[in-house]
């Protein structure tokens, strides 16, 4: 009985560890994100919008929603993954929100 508990506990720890690694990997922007940002975001504004005082975006979810609003306004027709990638890029370089 004790051996089963120990094995179950160890297995759970491994799975939780893998989940953390996966979440961290997903939070990293892809090369595609930088290209999408360069080609579509810089045409409307520079990076000062992300670093100004009183900025409107205050969370990672809010950042993803704002990227989606910009994507929709520009009629870009990005995939959901593109929106998340660009939000991750902006978060990595400017916002530093924790997931």
N, C-alpha and C positions, 0 to 999 in steps of 0.2 A: 504494500500500500504506500509506504514512504517513497519507494523508488518511482512509482507512477506519479506521485505528487511532484517529485523533483524533476522528472522528465517533462511533465506538463508545464511546470514553471519555467524550465529552460526553453522549451519550445515557444512559449508565449513571449519570453524576452527576445528571442531571435526574431519572431514575427513583428514585434513592436519596433525593434531596431531597423528591420527592413522597411517598415512603413515610414520611419523618419527619414531614411536615406531617399526613398522614393519621393516624399514630399519636398525635400531639399532639391532634388534633381529637377522636379517639375517647376520650381520657382526660378530656376536659372533661365535667362533669355536665350533664344536660339539665334544663329546667324541670320535667319530669315527675319527675325524681329528687328534687328538693326537696319536691314535693308528696307523693310516696310516703314520704319520710323523715318529714315533718311528721305525716302521718296515721297512720303505722304504727310508727315507731321511738320517737318521743318518749313514747308511752303507757307503755312499759316502763322506759325509763331516759332520763336527760339526757345531755348531752354529756360529763360527767365520766368516763364509761366509756371514752371515746376518748383522754383526755388523762392518765389516771392512770399512776402509776409501776407498772412490772411488768405492763403490759397484755399480753394473750395474743396479739394480732394483731401480727405482725412483718413482713408482706410484703403486697403487693397481692393476690397469689393467696390468701393466708390471709384477707385482708379479704373477698374475694369469697365464699370458702367460709363465712365467718361470717355474711355477709348471707344466704346461701342457707339456713344452719341456722335463722336467725331466721324467715325467710320460711316455711320448712317447719313450724316449731313453731307458727307463728300460722295456718297453713292458708290463706295468702294467694293461692296459685296464680299468682304472678307469672310473666311471660315471662323467659327468660334475659337479654334486653336490660334488663329492669327491675332485675334483680339487679346486672348490670354497671353500670347507671346509678347506682344507690344506692351501690354500692361506690366509684364514681368521685366521687360527691358527698362521701362521707365522707373519701376520700383527699384531695380538693381542700381541704376545710375543716379537717381534723384531722390526718391521718396524714402526708401529703406523701411517700409512697413514690414512687420513680422507676419508670417502666414499663420 
